Amino acid sequence: MTSDDLPGAPAGPLPHGPRADLTARYPLGSSATVAELQDDPYALLARLRGSEPVSWLPALGGWLVTSRPPALRVMRDAAAFTVDDPRFSTAQLVGPSMLSLDGPVHTRHRDPFARPFRPARTRERFAAFVRDEVDRLVGGLAPAGRGELRGDLAGPLAVAVVAEALGLDGVDAATVRSWYGAFVEAVSAITAGGSAPERSSQAYALLRDAVAGAIRDGAPGSVLTEAAHPEAGLDTAEVVANAAILMFGGIDTTEGMIANLAWHLLGDPAQLRLVLDEPGLLPAAIEESLRLEPSASVVDRYATRDTDLGGAAVRAGDLVRVSITGANRDPAAFPDPGRFDVRRANAGEHLAFAHGPHFCFGAHLARLEARTALGALLERLPGLRLDPSRPSAPHGLVFRKPPHLHVLWDV
């Protein structure tokens, strides 16, 4: 299907007048609010996908893509839709990095960090560490009969794995969490049209000092040691910027991935029973949870030239924001898209790890963490269930996860 064949795409060319004209052309997008997208965006995204699959949203200052085919086109075509723009949120925080560069310079920044996360090396380097951390965390929870899975398991696990990968042995987990919390807050503020809070700059300065120390210490096997090797071709400032991106992606999105998976499974007793009866379905449940509620819900690109995208006249310089959540619920690809189905045959075709040159190279490690964590929870905490007195649900504009996830189990 080409961009001109999208269901609901406006017929004929769009006007080339002032941008104010777009509010009449895209009434659904023009009336959308940031609050809707943060709180419960699914109905809005479905309406947009049905009649304005590439829509103009003044609340976001650009276009929002909610249909799968144009989403794939935007993420695949870095020549037409780039991250290399000074408005890109993470570039405002840490400077140029693998996340905000394209072409050969992107490859130069990415490859030294990506090599340690290839599937075989991921298993060899991290499987035992993840298993030991999960055993420790779940073992600490087990006697209580109640807990909060995001703060007591998902977050600490993600922090420990990233600190281990980077060789930040001398930095305590609370400090690492405070750093990435400041980065998440800043990116969310920039995405919503605001500015980064001062504490994000302070956090980055502390991270820079810690990374510089880790590089000096040269912990064997750490990602930083490999990336800082002269043959990698990165200077210290570039290593620091990319370490911040790895921390940013490796902690918050993995924490959200684990929390969302637990929320989906425990919130659907029938699907939970399928996984309990057939543990081999857990990997499929992970993919279906990633499809239904990706922890990173949008990605940003900037148009490098005037182009037609799904019937929308995108101009050079326009912000083009892909709703991963919207594309993952496109009924043309995923029938009955709002249903959590661990037996969905094509759940793995989701876009939760993005697509194209910026596909997340930490996907294998994130899946390993989620599979190990949920497997241990279901095996070691009998009767695991959501606490009905403290409900929660995923929330957030860019990073979506439950603010808390209180659970009970039998002891």
C-alpha positions in Angstrom: 0.0 0.0 0.0 1.4 3.4 -1.0 0.9 6.6 0.9 -1.8 7.6 -1.6 -3.8 4.5 -0.8 -4.3 5.1 2.9 -7.9 4.7 4.1 -9.3 8.1 4.9 -6.5 10.1 3.3 -7.8 13.4 2.0 -8.4 13.4 -1.8 -6.4 15.7 -4.0 -3.6 18.1 -3.3 -3.6 20.1 -0.1 -3.5 23.9 -0.1 -0.1 25.6 0.1 -1.2 28.7 2.0 -0.3 29.7 5.5 -0.1 27.0 8.2 -3.3 28.4 9.7 -5.2 26.9 6.8 -4.3 23.5 8.2 -6.6 23.9 11.2 -9.6 23.8 8.9 -8.2 21.0 6.8 -7.6 18.8 9.9 -10.3 19.5 12.4 -9.7 16.5 14.6 -6.0 17.1 14.9 -6.5 20.8 15.5 -8.8 20.2 18.4 -6.6 17.5 20.0 -4.9 18.4 23.3 -1.8 17.3 25.0 -3.9 16.1 28.0 -5.8 13.7 25.7 -2.6 12.2 24.4 -1.1 11.9 27.9 -4.1 10.3 29.6 -6.1 8.0 27.4 -5.1 8.6 23.8 -6.5 5.4 22.1 -9.9 6.7 21.0 -8.4 9.9 19.7 -5.7 8.0 17.8 -8.3 5.7 16.3 -10.4 8.7 15.1 -7.3 10.4 13.6 -6.2 7.1 11.9 -9.7 6.7 10.4 -10.0 10.2 8.8 -6.7 12.1 9.3 -4.0 9.4 9.3 -1.4 12.1 8.9 -2.8 15.1 10.8 -1.8 18.6 11.8 -1.8 19.0 15.6 -1.2 22.6 16.7 -0.9 21.2 20.3 2.3 19.4 19.2 3.5 22.0 16.7 3.6 19.6 13.8 2.2 16.5 12.1 1.1 13.3 13.8 1.2 10.0 11.9 -1.2 7.4 13.3 -1.3 4.9 10.4 1.3 2.1 9.9 2.3 2.6 6.3 3.3 6.3 6.5 4.8 5.6 9.9 7.1 3.0 8.3 7.9 5.4 5.5 8.9 8.2 7.9 11.2 5.9 10.0 12.8 4.2 7.0 13.6 7.3 5.0 16.2 9.3 6.9 17.0 11.3 3.8 13.5 12.8 3.7 12.7 12.6 7.5 15.7 13.3 9.7 16.4 13.4 13.4 19.4 15.8 12.6 17.7 19.0 13.7 18.5 21.4 16.5 14.9 21.1 17.7 15.3 17.4 18.5 14.6 17.0 22.2 17.6 14.9 23.2 19.9 17.0 21.2 18.8 20.0 23.3 19.8 18.1 26.4 23.0 16.3 25.6 24.2 17.6 22.2 24.7 15.4 19.1 24.4 11.7 19.6 23.4 8.5 17.8 19.8 9.4 18.5 20.0 12.9 16.8 22.2 12.2 13.9 21.8 10.5 10.5 24.0 9.1 7.7 27.7 8.2 8.2 28.1 10.3 11.4 25.1 8.4 12.9 26.9 5.1 12.1 30.1 6.4 13.7 28.3 7.2 16.9 26.1 4.2 17.0 28.3 1.2 16.0 30.7 1.3 19.0 27.7 1.2 21.4 25.7 -1.3 19.4 28.3 -4.0 19.0 28.1 -5.3 22.6 24.3 -5.7 22.3 24.2 -8.1 19.4 22.1 -11.2 20.3 24.8 -13.7 21.1 26.9 -11.2 23.0 23.8 -10.0 24.9 23.1 -13.5 26.1 26.7 -14.2 27.0 27.3 -10.9 28.8 24.0 -10.3 30.6 21.9 -13.5 31.0 23.4 -14.5 34.3 23.6 -11.0 35.6 19.9 -10.4 34.8 18.9 -13.7 36.4 20.8 -12.9 39.6 19.3 -9.5 39.9 15.8 -10.7 39.3 16.3 -13.5 41.9 17.6 -11.0 44.4 14.7 -8.5 43.8 11.9 -11.1 43.7 13.4 -12.9 46.7 13.2 -9.6 48.6 9.6 -9.1 47.7 8.3 -12.6 48.2 7.7 -12.7 52.0 5.6 -9.5 52.0 2.5 -10.6 50.0 2.3 -7.2 48.4 4.5 -4.8 46.5 4.8 -2.1 43.9 6.3 -3.7 40.8 7.5 -0.6 39.0 9.5 0.8 41.9 10.4 -2.5 43.6 11.3 -4.6 40.5 11.2 -3.0 37.0 13.0 0.2 37.8 15.8 -1.3 40.0 16.4 -4.1 37.5 16.7 -1.7 34.5 19.0 0.6 36.5 21.3 -2.3 37.6 21.6 -3.6 34.1 22.5 -0.3 32.5 25.0 0.5 35.3 26.6 -2.9 34.8 26.7 -2.4 31.0 28.3 1.1 31.3 30.7 0.0 34.1 29.3 2.6 36.6 30.1 0.5 39.5 30.8 3.4 41.9 27.5 5.1 41.3 24.5 4.0 43.5 21.2 3.1 41.9 19.3 6.0 43.4 21.7 8.5 41.8 21.4 6.8 38.4 17.6 6.9 38.7 17.7 10.6 39.6 19.7 11.3 36.5 17.5 9.5 34.0 14.4 10.8 35.8 15.6 14.3 35.1 16.2 13.4 31.4 12.7 11.9 31.1 11.2 15.0 32.6 13.1 17.3 30.3 12.2 15.4 27.1 8.6 15.3 28.1 8.6 19.0 28.8 10.3 19.8 25.4 7.9 17.5 23.6 4.9 19.3 25.2 6.3 22.7 24.0 8.0 23.7 27.2 11.7 24.0 28.1 14.0 21.6 30.0 14.1 22.1 33.8 17.4 23.3 35.3 17.9 20.0 37.1 18.4 18.2 33.8 21.6 20.2 33.2 22.8 19.4 36.7 22.1 15.7 36.2 24.0 15.7 32.9 27.0 17.4 34.5 27.1 14.6 37.2 26.7 11.9 34.5 29.5 13.4 32.5 31.8 13.2 35.5 30.8 9.6 36.3 31.3 8.5 32.7 34.7 10.2 32.5 35.7 8.3 35.7 34.5 5.0 34.3 36.5 5.6 31.1 39.6 6.3 33.1 39.1 3.2 35.2 38.5 1.1 32.0 36.3 -1.6 33.5 36.9 -4.8 31.3 34.0 -5.6 29.1 32.1 -2.4 29.8 30.4 -0.6 26.9 32.1 2.6 27.8 35.5 1.0 27.7 34.8 -0.3 24.1 33.3 3.0 23.0 36.2 5.0 24.3 38.8 2.9 22.6 40.7 5.1 20.1 39.8 2.8 17.3 36.1 3.5 17.9 36.6 7.1 16.7 34.6 8.9 19.4 36.0 11.6 21.7 35.1 11.8 25.3 32.2 14.3 24.8 30.7 12.0 22.2 31.0 9.0 24.5 29.3 10.9 27.3 26.4 12.0 25.1 25.8 8.5 23.8 26.1 7.0 27.2 23.3 9.4 28.3 21.2 8.1 25.4 21.9 4.5 26.3 21.0 5.2 29.9 17.9 7.1 28.8 16.7 4.3 26.6 17.9 1.4 28.6 16.3 2.4 31.9 13.1 4.3 31.3 11.8 2.3 28.3 12.7 -1.0 29.8 11.2 -0.2 33.1 8.0 0.8 31.2 8.1 -2.3 29.1 8.2 -4.6 32.2 5.5 -2.6 34.0 3.2 -2.5 31.0 3.6 -6.2 30.5 2.7 -7.0 34.1 -0.2 -4.6 33.9 -1.5 -6.3 30.7 -1.1 -9.8 32.0 -2.4 -9.3 35.5 -5.3 -7.2 34.2 -6.6 -10.0 31.9 -7.1 -13.2 33.9 -7.9 -15.3 30.8 -4.7 -14.3 29.1 -2.7 -14.7 32.3 -4.1 -18.3 32.6 -2.9 -19.1 29.1 0.6 -18.0 30.0 0.5 -19.8 33.4 -0.6 -23.0 31.7 1.8 -22.6 28.9 4.9 -20.7 30.0 6.3 -20.9 26.4 3.7 -18.2 25.6 5.5 -15.6 27.7 7.7 -14.3 24.8 4.6 -13.9 22.7 2.9 -12.0 25.6 5.9 -9.6 25.6 5.5 -8.9 21.9 1.8 -8.3 22.3 2.3 -6.0 25.2 4.9 -4.0 23.2 2.4 -3.7 20.4 -0.5 -2.6 22.5 1.3 -0.2 24.8 4.9 0.7 23.7 6.7 2.4 26.5 8.1 5.0 24.1 4.9 6.1 22.3 6.2 8.6 19.8 9.3 9.3 17.7 10.2 12.6 16.1 11.5 13.4 12.7 11.9 16.6 10.6 11.1 16.9 7.0 14.1 17.8 4.8 12.0 18.7 1.8 8.4 19.3 0.7 6.7 16.0 0.3 3.4 14.3 0.2 2.8 12.0 3.1 -0.4 10.1 3.2 -2.1 12.9 1.4 -0.7 15.6 3.6 1.4 18.4 2.1 4.4 18.3 4.5 6.9 21.1 4.1 10.6 21.2 4.5 11.4 21.8 8.2 8.0 20.5 9.5 8.0 18.4 12.6 6.6 14.9 11.7 5.8 12.9 14.9 5.1 9.2 14.5 2.6 7.8 17.0 4.1 4.3 17.6 1.0 3.6 19.7 -1.3 4.6 16.8 0.6 2.6 14.2 0.7 -0.5 16.5 -3.1 -0.4 16.7 -3.7 0.0 12.9 -6.5 -2.5 12.2 -5.3 -3.0 8.7 -2.3 -4.8 10.2 -3.7 -6.0 13.5 -7.4 -7.0 13.6 -9.2 -6.1 16.7 -6.2 -4.0 17.7 -7.3 -3.0 21.1 -7.5 -6.5 22.4 -4.6 -8.1 24.3 -4.1 -11.5 22.7 -1.0 -13.5 23.6 -1.7 -15.8 20.6 -1.8 -13.0 18.1 0.2 -14.4 15.2 1.8 -11.2 14.0 2.3 -9.3 17.2 6.1 -9.3 16.6 5.5 -6.9 13.6 5.0 -4.0 16.1 7.1 -0.9 15.9 7.8 -0.5 19.6 11.6 -0.5 19.0 11.2 1.9 16.0 12.3 1.0 12.5 14.9 1.8 10.0 18.4 3.2 10.9 17.3 4.1 14.4 15.9 0.7 15.4 16.7 0.1 19.1 19.8 -2.0 19.3 19.0 -2.8 23.0 15.8 -4.7 22.0 17.4 -8.1 22.7 18.5 -7.0 26.2 15.1 -5.4 27.0 13.4 -8.6 26.0 15.8 -10.7 28.2 15.0 -8.5 31.2 11.2 -8.6 30.7 11.2 -12.4 30.1 13.3 -13.1 33.1 11.4 -10.7 35.4 7.9 -11.8 34.5 8.9 -15.5 34.5 10.2 -15.2 38.0 7.2 -13.3 39.2 4.7 -15.8 37.9 6.7 -18.7 39.1 7.6 -17.5 42.6 4.6 -15.3 43.6 1.5 -17.6 43.7 -1.8 -15.9 43.0 -0.1 -12.7 41.7 -2.8 -10.1 41.0 -3.3 -6.4 40.7 -4.3 -4.7 44.0 -7.9 -3.6 43.4 -7.7 -0.9 46.0 -4.8 0.9 44.2 -5.6 0.9 40.5 -3.3 2.4 37.9 -2.9 2.6 34.1 -0.2 3.7 31.6 0.1 7.4 31.3 2.4 9.8 29.5 2.9 11.8 26.3 6.2 10.3 25.2 7.0 7.6 27.8 3.9 5.6 28.8 3.8 3.3 31.8 1.7 3.1 35.0 2.7 5.6 37.6 2.7 2.7 40.0 1.7 -0.9 39.9 0.6 -2.3 43.2 0.1 -6.1 43.4 -0.8 -8.8 45.8 0.1 -12.5 46.1 -0.5 -15.4 48.4 2.0 -16.1 51.2 
